[in-house]
Amino acid sequence: MSAPPLPVPPDSTEETDHRLWIGNLDSRLTEFSILKILQKFGSLKKFDFLYHKSGPDVGKPRGYCFASYENKESAELALAKINGKLALSKRLIVRWANKEPSALEPEKSKLTKSENIAEDVYTSPQSKIHAIEAKLQKMQEEKSSSPEVKPVPGSSELSVVQREARLREMELASARRQTKRPYKR
């Protein structure tokens, strides 16, 4: 006789319903300062301030953290009050941690067929080549149909005309400074 299968846990647990992702943190913000800001909106169950574990930034903050509140009202209040606020030199971004990435990012279905084929890991090399060729042909058609834009001489800061004009201005300013005599008593 076999044992009954274990139940699958639900996607959203009580903790994840109140879990926030706080991102775009300034590297000068400390774990303590973020914790103090978050505690103003309610009691926290869990707080994860993440650091780099390897690479050249070992020990430095990753730029985001997670906070789980005791109740949903506190989490909603923190989300409303903190999101977009300036902390040192950066604006904080606060999102629900359990939301699907597709809710925050553009949908993948909006990509063209050739882009979907090119991104699929399991497609054959021939289909990838075909997708790339189709995309190149589309780019060629767009290029030939659009009018050719020619640069206006002297419109770039790096152009010879602009450079010569700046040199003339600097020479005139230098000459003016040399002709002025200091005040004497």
VOSETOR-631367 format. One record per residue: x, y, z of N, C-alpha, C in turn. Coordinates in nm, 2 decimals. Layout:
N
+--------+--------+--------+--------+--------+--------+--------+--------+--------+
|   n_c1 |   n_c2 |   n_c3 |  ca_c1 |  ca_c2 |  ca_c3 |   c_c1 |   c_c2 |   c_c3 |
+--------+--------+--------+--------+--------+--------+--------+--------+--------+
|      X |      Y |      Z |      X |      Y |      Z |      X |      Y |      Z |
...
+--------+--------+--------+--------+--------+--------+--------+--------+--------+
***
This chain:
185
+--------+--------+--------+--------+--------+--------+--------+--------+--------+
|   n_c1 |   n_c2 |   n_c3 |  ca_c1 |  ca_c2 |  ca_c3 |   c_c1 |   c_c2 |   c_c3 |
+--------+--------+--------+--------+--------+--------+--------+--------+--------+
|   0.08 |  -0.12 |   0.00 |   0.00 |   0.00 |   0.00 |   0.09 |   0.12 |   0.00 |
|   0.07 |   0.22 |  -0.09 |   0.15 |   0.34 |  -0.10 |   0.09 |   0.45 |  -0.02 |
|   0.18 |   0.54 |   0.02 |   0.14 |   0.65 |   0.10 |   0.07 |   0.76 |   0.01 |
|  -0.02 |   0.83 |   0.07 |  -0.09 |   0.93 |  -0.01 |   0.01 |   1.04 |  -0.05 |
|   0.00 |   1.11 |  -0.16 |   0.09 |   1.21 |  -0.21 |   0.08 |   1.33 |  -0.11 |
|   0.20 |   1.40 |  -0.09 |   0.20 |   1.51 |  -0.01 |   0.13 |   1.63 |  -0.07 |
|   0.06 |   1.71 |   0.00 |  -0.01 |   1.83 |  -0.06 |   0.09 |   1.93 |  -0.10 |
|   0.06 |   1.99 |  -0.21 |   0.15 |   2.10 |  -0.27 |   0.11 |   2.23 |  -0.20 |
|   0.22 |   2.30 |  -0.15 |   0.19 |   2.42 |  -0.08 |   0.13 |   2.53 |  -0.17 |
|   0.04 |   2.61 |  -0.13 |  -0.01 |   2.72 |  -0.21 |   0.10 |   2.82 |  -0.26 |
|   0.07 |   2.88 |  -0.37 |   0.17 |   2.98 |  -0.42 |   0.19 |   3.10 |  -0.33 |
|   0.09 |   3.15 |  -0.28 |   0.11 |   3.27 |  -0.19 |   0.08 |   3.23 |  -0.05 |
|   0.18 |   3.23 |   0.04 |   0.16 |   3.20 |   0.18 |   0.13 |   3.33 |   0.25 |
|   0.10 |   3.31 |   0.38 |   0.07 |   3.43 |   0.46 |   0.18 |   3.53 |   0.46 |
|   0.31 |   3.48 |   0.47 |   0.42 |   3.57 |   0.47 |   0.44 |   3.64 |   0.34 |
|   0.43 |   3.57 |   0.23 |   0.46 |   3.64 |   0.10 |   0.35 |   3.74 |   0.07 |
|   0.23 |   3.73 |   0.13 |   0.13 |   3.83 |   0.10 |   0.17 |   3.96 |   0.16 |
|   0.26 |   3.97 |   0.25 |   0.30 |   4.09 |   0.32 |   0.45 |   4.12 |   0.29 |
|   0.50 |   4.06 |   0.19 |   0.65 |   4.07 |   0.17 |   0.67 |   4.18 |   0.06 |
|   0.76 |   4.27 |   0.08 |   0.79 |   4.38 |  -0.01 |   0.93 |   4.37 |  -0.06 |
|   0.96 |   4.41 |  -0.18 |   1.09 |   4.42 |  -0.24 |   1.12 |   4.57 |  -0.24 |
|   1.23 |   4.61 |  -0.19 |   1.27 |   4.75 |  -0.19 |   1.40 |   4.76 |  -0.27 |
|   1.40 |   4.83 |  -0.38 |   1.51 |   4.83 |  -0.47 |   1.56 |   4.97 |  -0.49 |
|   1.67 |   4.98 |  -0.57 |   1.73 |   5.11 |  -0.61 |   1.79 |   5.18 |  -0.48 |
|   1.85 |   5.09 |  -0.39 |   1.91 |   5.15 |  -0.27 |   2.04 |   5.21 |  -0.30 |
|   2.07 |   5.32 |  -0.24 |   2.20 |   5.39 |  -0.25 |   2.30 |   5.30 |  -0.17 |
|   2.42 |   5.29 |  -0.23 |   2.52 |   5.20 |  -0.16 |   2.56 |   5.25 |  -0.03 |
|   2.54 |   5.37 |   0.00 |   2.57 |   5.43 |   0.13 |   2.47 |   5.40 |   0.24 |
|   2.35 |   5.36 |   0.20 |   2.25 |   5.32 |   0.30 |   2.29 |   5.20 |   0.38 |
|   2.27 |   5.20 |   0.51 |   2.31 |   5.08 |   0.59 |   2.18 |   5.00 |   0.61 |
|   2.21 |   4.88 |   0.66 |   2.10 |   4.79 |   0.69 |   2.02 |   4.85 |   0.81 |
|   2.08 |   4.91 |   0.90 |   2.02 |   4.97 |   1.02 |   1.92 |   5.08 |   0.97 |
|   1.97 |   5.17 |   0.88 |   1.89 |   5.29 |   0.84 |   1.77 |   5.24 |   0.76 |
|   1.78 |   5.14 |   0.68 |   1.66 |   5.09 |   0.60 |   1.57 |   5.03 |   0.70 |
|   1.62 |   4.95 |   0.79 |   1.53 |   4.89 |   0.89 |   1.45 |   4.99 |   0.97 |
|   1.52 |   5.10 |   1.01 |   1.45 |   5.20 |   1.09 |   1.34 |   5.27 |   1.01 |
|   1.36 |   5.29 |   0.88 |   1.26 |   5.35 |   0.79 |   1.14 |   5.26 |   0.78 |
|   1.17 |   5.13 |   0.76 |   1.06 |   5.03 |   0.74 |   0.98 |   5.01 |   0.86 |
|   1.04 |   5.02 |   0.98 |   0.97 |   4.99 |   1.11 |   0.87 |   5.10 |   1.14 |
|   0.88 |   5.22 |   1.07 |   0.79 |   5.33 |   1.10 |   0.64 |   5.29 |   1.05 |
|   0.63 |   5.19 |   0.97 |   0.50 |   5.16 |   0.91 |   0.44 |   5.04 |   0.97 |
|   0.50 |   4.97 |   1.06 |   0.45 |   4.86 |   1.12 |   0.56 |   4.76 |   1.17 |
|   0.52 |   4.66 |   1.24 |   0.62 |   4.56 |   1.29 |   0.66 |   4.46 |   1.18 |
|   0.79 |   4.44 |   1.17 |   0.84 |   4.35 |   1.07 |   0.85 |   4.20 |   1.12 |
|   0.82 |   4.11 |   1.04 |   0.84 |   3.97 |   1.07 |   0.98 |   3.92 |   1.03 |
|   1.02 |   3.97 |   0.91 |   1.15 |   3.93 |   0.85 |   1.20 |   4.04 |   0.77 |
|   1.34 |   4.05 |   0.78 |   1.40 |   4.16 |   0.70 |   1.53 |   4.10 |   0.64 |
|   1.54 |   4.10 |   0.51 |   1.66 |   4.05 |   0.44 |   1.73 |   4.16 |   0.36 |
|   1.85 |   4.20 |   0.41 |   1.93 |   4.30 |   0.34 |   2.04 |   4.22 |   0.27 |
|   2.05 |   4.22 |   0.14 |   2.14 |   4.13 |   0.07 |   2.27 |   4.19 |   0.03 |
|   2.38 |   4.11 |   0.05 |   2.51 |   4.15 |   0.01 |   2.57 |   4.06 |  -0.10 |
|   2.67 |   4.11 |  -0.17 |   2.74 |   4.03 |  -0.27 |   2.82 |   3.93 |  -0.20 |
|   2.81 |   3.80 |  -0.24 |   2.89 |   3.69 |  -0.18 |   3.02 |   3.66 |  -0.25 |
|   3.02 |   3.70 |  -0.38 |   3.14 |   3.67 |  -0.46 |   3.17 |   3.78 |  -0.56 |
|   3.28 |   3.78 |  -0.62 |   3.31 |   3.88 |  -0.73 |   3.38 |   4.00 |  -0.67 |
|   3.40 |   4.10 |  -0.75 |   3.47 |   4.22 |  -0.70 |   3.40 |   4.30 |  -0.60 |
|   3.27 |   4.28 |  -0.58 |   3.19 |   4.36 |  -0.49 |   3.16 |   4.28 |  -0.36 |
|   3.24 |   4.18 |  -0.32 |   3.21 |   4.10 |  -0.21 |   3.20 |   4.19 |  -0.08 |
|   3.09 |   4.17 |  -0.01 |   3.06 |   4.24 |   0.11 |   2.99 |   4.37 |   0.09 |
|   2.97 |   4.41 |  -0.03 |   2.90 |   4.54 |  -0.06 |   2.75 |   4.51 |  -0.08 |
|   2.66 |   4.60 |  -0.05 |   2.52 |   4.58 |  -0.06 |   2.48 |   4.56 |  -0.21 |
|   2.38 |   4.47 |  -0.23 |   2.33 |   4.44 |  -0.37 |   2.24 |   4.55 |  -0.42 |
|   2.19 |   4.64 |  -0.34 |   2.11 |   4.75 |  -0.39 |   1.96 |   4.72 |  -0.37 |
|   1.92 |   4.61 |  -0.30 |   1.78 |   4.58 |  -0.27 |   1.77 |   4.50 |  -0.15 |
|   1.65 |   4.49 |  -0.09 |   1.62 |   4.41 |   0.03 |   1.48 |   4.37 |   0.02 |
|   1.44 |   4.28 |   0.12 |   1.31 |   4.23 |   0.13 |   1.26 |   4.25 |   0.27 |
|   1.14 |   4.29 |   0.29 |   1.08 |   4.31 |   0.42 |   0.94 |   4.25 |   0.43 |
|   0.92 |   4.17 |   0.53 |   0.79 |   4.10 |   0.55 |   0.72 |   4.16 |   0.67 |
|   0.60 |   4.22 |   0.66 |   0.53 |   4.28 |   0.77 |   0.43 |   4.18 |   0.83 |
|   0.40 |   4.21 |   0.96 |   0.30 |   4.13 |   1.03 |   0.17 |   4.13 |   0.97 |
|   0.12 |   4.24 |   0.91 |  -0.01 |   4.24 |   0.85 |   0.00 |   4.32 |   0.71 |
|  -0.11 |   4.29 |   0.64 |  -0.11 |   4.35 |   0.50 |  -0.13 |   4.50 |   0.50 |
|  -0.20 |   4.55 |   0.60 |  -0.22 |   4.70 |   0.60 |  -0.09 |   4.77 |   0.62 |
|   0.00 |   4.72 |   0.70 |   0.13 |   4.78 |   0.72 |   0.21 |   4.78 |   0.60 |
|   0.21 |   4.66 |   0.53 |   0.28 |   4.65 |   0.40 |   0.23 |   4.74 |   0.30 |
|   0.10 |   4.76 |   0.29 |   0.04 |   4.85 |   0.19 |   0.08 |   4.99 |   0.22 |
|   0.08 |   5.03 |   0.35 |   0.11 |   5.16 |   0.39 |   0.26 |   5.19 |   0.35 |
|   0.35 |   5.10 |   0.38 |   0.49 |   5.11 |   0.35 |   0.51 |   5.13 |   0.20 |
|   0.44 |   5.05 |   0.12 |   0.45 |   5.05 |  -0.02 |   0.41 |   5.19 |  -0.07 |
|   0.30 |   5.24 |  -0.02 |   0.24 |   5.37 |  -0.07 |   0.33 |   5.49 |  -0.02 |
|   0.39 |   5.48 |   0.10 |   0.46 |   5.59 |   0.15 |   0.61 |   5.59 |   0.11 |
|   0.67 |   5.48 |   0.09 |   0.81 |   5.47 |   0.05 |   0.84 |   5.48 |  -0.09 |
|   0.76 |   5.42 |  -0.18 |   0.78 |   5.41 |  -0.32 |   0.80 |   5.55 |  -0.38 |
|   0.91 |   5.57 |  -0.44 |   0.94 |   5.70 |  -0.51 |   1.01 |   5.80 |  -0.42 |
|   1.02 |   5.77 |  -0.29 |   1.08 |   5.87 |  -0.20 |   1.24 |   5.87 |  -0.22 |
|   1.30 |   5.98 |  -0.21 |   1.44 |   6.00 |  -0.22 |   1.51 |   5.96 |  -0.10 |
|   1.61 |   5.86 |  -0.11 |   1.69 |   5.82 |   0.00 |   1.83 |   5.84 |  -0.04 |
|   1.90 |   5.94 |   0.02 |   2.03 |   5.98 |  -0.02 |   2.02 |   6.03 |  -0.16 |
|   2.08 |   5.96 |  -0.26 |   2.08 |   6.02 |  -0.39 |   1.99 |   5.94 |  -0.49 |
|   1.92 |   5.84 |  -0.44 |   1.83 |   5.76 |  -0.53 |   1.69 |   5.75 |  -0.48 |
|   1.60 |   5.74 |  -0.58 |   1.46 |   5.72 |  -0.55 |   1.43 |   5.57 |  -0.52 |
|   1.37 |   5.54 |  -0.41 |   1.34 |   5.40 |  -0.38 |   1.23 |   5.35 |  -0.46 |
|   1.24 |   5.22 |  -0.50 |   1.14 |   5.15 |  -0.57 |   1.09 |   5.04 |  -0.48 |
|   0.96 |   5.03 |  -0.46 |   0.90 |   4.93 |  -0.37 |   0.79 |   4.86 |  -0.45 |
|   0.80 |   4.73 |  -0.44 |   0.70 |   4.64 |  -0.51 |   0.67 |   4.52 |  -0.42 |
|   0.56 |   4.46 |  -0.45 |   0.52 |   4.33 |  -0.38 |   0.62 |   4.23 |  -0.43 |
|   0.68 |   4.15 |  -0.33 |   0.78 |   4.06 |  -0.37 |   0.72 |   3.93 |  -0.43 |
|   0.60 |   3.90 |  -0.41 |   0.54 |   3.78 |  -0.47 |   0.47 |   3.80 |  -0.60 |
|   0.48 |   3.92 |  -0.66 |   0.42 |   3.94 |  -0.79 |   0.50 |   3.88 |  -0.90 |
|   0.43 |   3.84 |  -1.00 |   0.50 |   3.78 |  -1.12 |   0.58 |   3.89 |  -1.19 |
|   0.70 |   3.86 |  -1.24 |   0.78 |   3.96 |  -1.32 |   0.70 |   4.01 |  -1.44 |
|   0.62 |   3.93 |  -1.50 |   0.54 |   3.98 |  -1.62 |   0.45 |   4.09 |  -1.58 |
|   0.41 |   4.10 |  -1.46 |   0.32 |   4.21 |  -1.42 |   0.40 |   4.34 |  -1.41 |
|   0.53 |   4.34 |  -1.39 |   0.61 |   4.46 |  -1.38 |   0.68 |   4.49 |  -1.52 |
|   0.71 |   4.39 |  -1.60 |   0.78 |   4.40 |  -1.72 |   0.68 |   4.38 |  -1.84 |
|   0.72 |   4.43 |  -1.96 |   0.63 |   4.41 |  -2.08 |   0.62 |   4.26 |  -2.10 |
|   0.50 |   4.22 |  -2.15 |   0.48 |   4.08 |  -2.18 |   0.57 |   4.03 |  -2.29 |
|   0.61 |   3.90 |  -2.28 |   0.69 |   3.84 |  -2.38 |   0.61 |   3.82 |  -2.51 |
|   0.47 |   3.81 |  -2.50 |   0.39 |   3.78 |  -2.61 |   0.39 |   3.90 |  -2.71 |
|   0.43 |   4.02 |  -2.67 |   0.44 |   4.13 |  -2.75 |   0.56 |   4.13 |  -2.85 |
|   0.65 |   4.03 |  -2.83 |   0.76 |   4.02 |  -2.92 |   0.72 |   3.96 |  -3.05 |
|   0.79 |   3.99 |  -3.16 |   0.76 |   3.94 |  -3.29 |   0.79 |   3.79 |  -3.29 |
|   0.74 |   3.72 |  -3.39 |   0.76 |   3.58 |  -3.40 |   0.91 |   3.55 |  -3.41 |
|   0.98 |   3.62 |  -3.49 |   1.13 |   3.60 |  -3.51 |   1.20 |   3.61 |  -3.38 |
|   1.16 |   3.71 |  -3.30 |   1.23 |   3.73 |  -3.17 |   1.20 |   3.62 |  -3.07 |
|   1.08 |   3.57 |  -3.08 |   1.04 |   3.46 |  -2.99 |   1.12 |   3.33 |  -3.03 |
|   1.14 |   3.31 |  -3.16 |   1.21 |   3.20 |  -3.21 |   1.36 |   3.21 |  -3.17 |
|   1.42 |   3.33 |  -3.18 |   1.56 |   3.35 |  -3.15 |   1.58 |   3.33 |  -3.00 |
|   1.48 |   3.36 |  -2.92 |   1.50 |   3.35 |  -2.77 |   1.48 |   3.21 |  -2.72 |
|   1.41 |   3.13 |  -2.79 |   1.38 |   2.99 |  -2.75 |   1.51 |   2.91 |  -2.75 |
|   1.54 |   2.85 |  -2.63 |   1.67 |   2.77 |  -2.62 |   1.66 |   2.64 |  -2.69 |
|   1.54 |   2.59 |  -2.71 |   1.52 |   2.45 |  -2.76 |   1.50 |   2.45 |  -2.91 |
|   1.51 |   2.56 |  -2.98 |   1.49 |   2.56 |  -3.13 |   1.62 |   2.51 |  -3.19 |
|   1.60 |   2.46 |  -3.31 |   1.72 |   2.41 |  -3.39 |   1.80 |   2.53 |  -3.44 |
|   1.93 |   2.50 |  -3.47 |   2.02 |   2.60 |  -3.52 |   1.96 |   2.66 |  -3.65 |
|   1.90 |   2.57 |  -3.74 |   1.85 |   2.62 |  -3.86 |   1.74 |   2.72 |  -3.84 |
|   1.65 |   2.70 |  -3.75 |   1.54 |   2.79 |  -3.73 |   1.60 |   2.93 |  -3.67 |
|   1.70 |   2.92 |  -3.59 |   1.76 |   3.04 |  -3.54 |   1.83 |   3.12 |  -3.65 |
|   1.89 |   3.05 |  -3.74 |   1.96 |   3.12 |  -3.86 |   1.85 |   3.18 |  -3.94 |
|   1.74 |   3.11 |  -3.97 |   1.63 |   3.16 |  -4.05 |   1.57 |   3.29 |  -3.98 |
|   1.55 |   3.29 |  -3.85 |   1.50 |   3.40 |  -3.78 |   1.59 |   3.52 |  -3.79 |
|   1.72 |   3.50 |  -3.78 |   1.82 |   3.61 |  -3.79 |   1.82 |   3.67 |  -3.93 |
|   1.81 |   3.58 |  -4.03 |   1.81 |   3.63 |  -4.17 |   1.68 |   3.71 |  -4.19 |
|   1.57 |   3.66 |  -4.14 |   1.44 |   3.74 |  -4.16 |   1.45 |   3.87 |  -4.09 |
|   1.51 |   3.88 |  -3.98 |   1.53 |   4.01 |  -3.91 |   1.62 |   4.10 |  -3.98 |
|   1.73 |   4.05 |  -4.04 |   1.82 |   4.13 |  -4.12 |   1.75 |   4.18 |  -4.24 |
|   1.67 |   4.10 |  -4.31 |   1.60 |   4.15 |  -4.43 |   1.50 |   4.26 |  -4.39 |
|   1.43 |   4.24 |  -4.28 |   1.34 |   4.34 |  -4.23 |   1.41 |   4.47 |  -4.21 |
|   1.53 |   4.47 |  -4.14 |   1.61 |   4.59 |  -4.12 |   1.65 |   4.65 |  -4.25 |
|   1.69 |   4.57 |  -4.35 |   1.73 |   4.63 |  -4.48 |   1.61 |   4.70 |  -4.54 |
|   1.49 |   4.64 |  -4.54 |   1.38 |   4.70 |  -4.60 |   1.34 |   4.83 |  -4.53 |
|   1.35 |   4.84 |  -4.40 |   1.32 |   4.96 |  -4.32 |   1.43 |   5.07 |  -4.35 |
|   1.55 |   5.03 |  -4.37 |   1.66 |   5.12 |  -4.40 |   1.64 |   5.18 |  -4.54 |
|   1.60 |   5.10 |  -4.64 |   1.58 |   5.15 |  -4.78 |   1.46 |   5.23 |  -4.79 |
|   1.36 |   5.21 |  -4.71 |   1.23 |   5.29 |  -4.72 |   1.24 |   5.42 |  -4.64 |
|   1.33 |   5.43 |  -4.54 |   1.34 |   5.56 |  -4.47 |   1.44 |   5.65 |  -4.54 |
|   1.40 |   5.78 |  -4.54 |   1.49 |   5.88 |  -4.61 |   1.63 |   5.89 |  -4.54 |
|   1.73 |   5.91 |  -4.62 |   1.86 |   5.92 |  -4.57 |   1.89 |   6.05 |  -4.51 |
|   1.94 |   6.05 |  -4.39 |   1.96 |   6.18 |  -4.31 |   2.11 |   6.21 |  -4.33 |
|   2.13 |   6.33 |  -4.37 |   2.27 |   6.38 |  -4.39 |   2.30 |   6.48 |  -4.28 |
|   2.42 |   6.47 |  -4.22 |   2.45 |   6.56 |  -4.11 |   2.48 |   6.70 |  -4.17 |
|   2.44 |   6.80 |  -4.09 |   2.47 |   6.94 |  -4.12 |   2.61 |   6.98 |  -4.08 |
|   2.69 |   7.03 |  -4.16 |   2.83 |   7.07 |  -4.12 |   2.82 |   7.16 |  -4.00 |
|   2.91 |   7.13 |  -3.90 |   2.92 |   7.22 |  -3.79 |   2.81 |   7.19 |  -3.68 |
|   2.72 |   7.09 |  -3.70 |   2.62 |   7.07 |  -3.60 |   2.66 |   6.98 |  -3.48 |
|   2.78 |   6.91 |  -3.50 |   2.83 |   6.83 |  -3.39 |   2.93 |   6.91 |  -3.31 |
|   2.93 |   6.89 |  -3.18 |   3.03 |   6.96 |  -3.09 |   3.17 |   6.92 |  -3.13 |
|   3.19 |   6.80 |  -3.19 |   3.32 |   6.75 |  -3.23 |   3.36 |   6.79 |  -3.37 |
|   3.28 |   6.86 |  -3.44 |   3.31 |   6.90 |  -3.58 |   3.42 |   7.00 |  -3.58 |
|   3.49 |   7.01 |  -3.69 |   3.60 |   7.10 |  -3.71 |   3.56 |   7.25 |  -3.70 |
|   3.44 |   7.28 |  -3.76 |   3.39 |   7.41 |  -3.75 |   3.36 |   7.46 |  -3.61 |
|   3.30 |   7.37 |  -3.53 |   3.28 |   7.40 |  -3.39 |   3.41 |   7.42 |  -3.31 |
|   3.50 |   7.33 |  -3.34 |   3.63 |   7.33 |  -3.27 |   3.70 |   7.46 |  -3.30 |
|   3.70 |   7.50 |  -3.43 |   3.77 |   7.63 |  -3.47 |   3.70 |   7.75 |  -3.40 |
|   3.57 |   7.75 |  -3.40 |   3.50 |   7.86 |  -3.34 |   3.53 |   7.87 |  -3.19 |
|   3.54 |   7.76 |  -3.12 |   3.58 |   7.76 |  -2.98 |   3.72 |   7.81 |  -2.96 |
|   3.81 |   7.77 |  -3.05 |   3.95 |   7.82 |  -3.04 |   3.96 |   7.97 |  -3.05 |
|   3.88 |   8.02 |  -3.15 |   3.88 |   8.17 |  -3.18 |   3.82 |   8.24 |  -3.05 |
|   3.72 |   8.19 |  -2.99 |   3.66 |   8.25 |  -2.87 |   3.76 |   8.25 |  -2.76 |
|   3.83 |   8.14 |  -2.74 |   3.93 |   8.13 |  -2.64 |   4.05 |   8.23 |  -2.66 |
|   4.09 |   8.25 |  -2.79 |   4.20 |   8.34 |  -2.82 |   4.15 |   8.49 |  -2.79 |
|   4.03 |   8.52 |  -2.83 |   3.98 |   8.65 |  -2.80 |   3.97 |   8.68 |  -2.65 |
|   3.92 |   8.59 |  -2.58 |   3.91 |   8.60 |  -2.43 |   4.05 |   8.62 |  -2.37 |
|   4.14 |   8.55 |  -2.42 |   4.28 |   8.56 |  -2.37 |   4.34 |   8.69 |  -2.40 |
|   4.31 |   8.74 |  -2.52 |   4.36 |   8.87 |  -2.56 |   4.30 |   8.98 |  -2.48 |
|   4.17 |   8.97 |  -2.45 |   4.10 |   9.07 |  -2.36 |   4.16 |   9.07 |  -2.22 |
|   4.19 |   8.96 |  -2.17 |   4.25 |   8.95 |  -2.04 |   4.39 |   9.02 |  -2.03 |
|   4.46 |   9.00 |  -2.14 |   4.60 |   9.06 |  -2.14 |   4.60 |   9.21 |  -2.16 |
|   4.50 |   9.26 |  -2.22 |   4.50 |   9.41 |  -2.25 |   4.45 |   9.48 |  -2.12 |
|   4.38 |   9.42 |  -2.03 |   4.33 |   9.49 |  -1.91 |   4.45 |   9.51 |  -1.82 |
|   4.45 |   9.63 |  -1.77 |   4.56 |   9.66 |  -1.67 |   4.51 |   9.65 |  -1.53 |
|   4.59 |   9.60 |  -1.44 |   4.54 |   9.60 |  -1.30 |   4.53 |   9.74 |  -1.24 |
|   4.44 |   9.75 |  -1.15 |   4.42 |   9.88 |  -1.08 |   4.54 |   9.92 |  -1.00 |
|   4.58 |  10.04 |  -1.02 |   4.70 |  10.10 |  -0.95 |   4.65 |  10.21 |  -0.86 |
|   4.71 |  10.23 |  -0.74 |   4.68 |  10.34 |  -0.65 |   4.78 |  10.45 |  -0.67 |
+--------+--------+--------+--------+--------+--------+--------+--------+--------+
***
